[in-house]
């Protein structure tokens, strides 16, 4: 291994450490404050904050593909252990309203895609991924893989996620409890 490779590898490891520290720090604070999905939201905010090039000498870190895949596998495992035969059967009971709601959401998303493309000159892949329902991590990873404008996709999803978790969910919990 050449000397330049060792420095590059160390820089990459320090960058990953910086991202982990930022994500865990802000995520832990939000989790302790009782914010719904605090660890998820906090890790996004924390990693974004520490990854900004605050000075000209600072470089943004990136995660290698294998680290992103391990992260997505972990998210999939966490969700998969909650999927049981009973949960599938219970979902089948409400299948028709869920399908109708999804169709309505798809129609609304097509309107948003059209607006993003025509008014803001966003490319079709980015526009579709920006409004696609799904988890922040999953959609962002797909955006990276498909060459979409990740900043646009992440921004739209972050606004949606923060709105749902920090505004709509507390209101619903207050009204329904």
GIPE-V926180 format. One record per pair of residues at least 24 apart in sequence whose C-alpha atoms are under 10 Angstrom apart, sorted by the first residue. I is the first residue (numbers start at 1). GAP is how many residues later the second one is. Records with the same first field share a line. If there is no record, write none. Layout:
# GIPE-V926180
I = GAP ; GAP
This chain:
# GIPE-V926180
11 = 48 ; 50
12 = 48 ; 49 ; 50 ; 51 ; 52
13 = 48 ; 49 ; 50
14 = 47
15 = 35 ; 36 ; 44 ; 45 ; 46 ; 47 ; 48
16 = 31 ; 35 ; 45 ; 46 ; 47 ; 48 ; 51
17 = 44
18 = 28 ; 29 ; 32 ; 33 ; 43
19 = 24 ; 25 ; 27 ; 28 ; 29 ; 30 ; 31 ; 32 ; 41 ; 42 ; 43 ; 44
20 = 26 ; 27 ; 30
21 = 25 ; 26 ; 29
22 = 24 ; 25 ; 26 ; 27 ; 28 ; 29
23 = 24 ; 25 ; 26 ; 27
35 = 130 ; 131 ; 135
36 = 126 ; 128 ; 129 ; 130 ; 133 ; 134
37 = 124 ; 125 ; 128 ; 129
38 = 127 ; 128
40 = 96 ; 97 ; 121
41 = 95 ; 117 ; 120 ; 121 ; 124 ; 125
44 = 92 ; 93 ; 110 ; 114
45 = 113
65 = 76 ; 80
68 = 69 ; 70 ; 73
69 = 72
71 = 66 ; 67
72 = 65 ; 66 ; 69
75 = 60 ; 62 ; 63
76 = 62
102 = 31
105 = 26 ; 27 ; 28
106 = 25 ; 26 ; 27
109 = 24
122 = 26 ; 27 ; 30
123 = 25 ; 26
124 = 24
125 = 24 ; 28
126 = 24 ; 25 ; 26 ; 27
127 = 25 ; 26 ; 29
128 = 25
129 = 24 ; 25 ; 27 ; 28
130 = 24 ; 25 ; 26 ; 27 ; 28 ; 30
131 = 25 ; 26 ; 29
132 = 24 ; 25
133 = 24 ; 27
134 = 27
135 = 26
136 = 24 ; 25
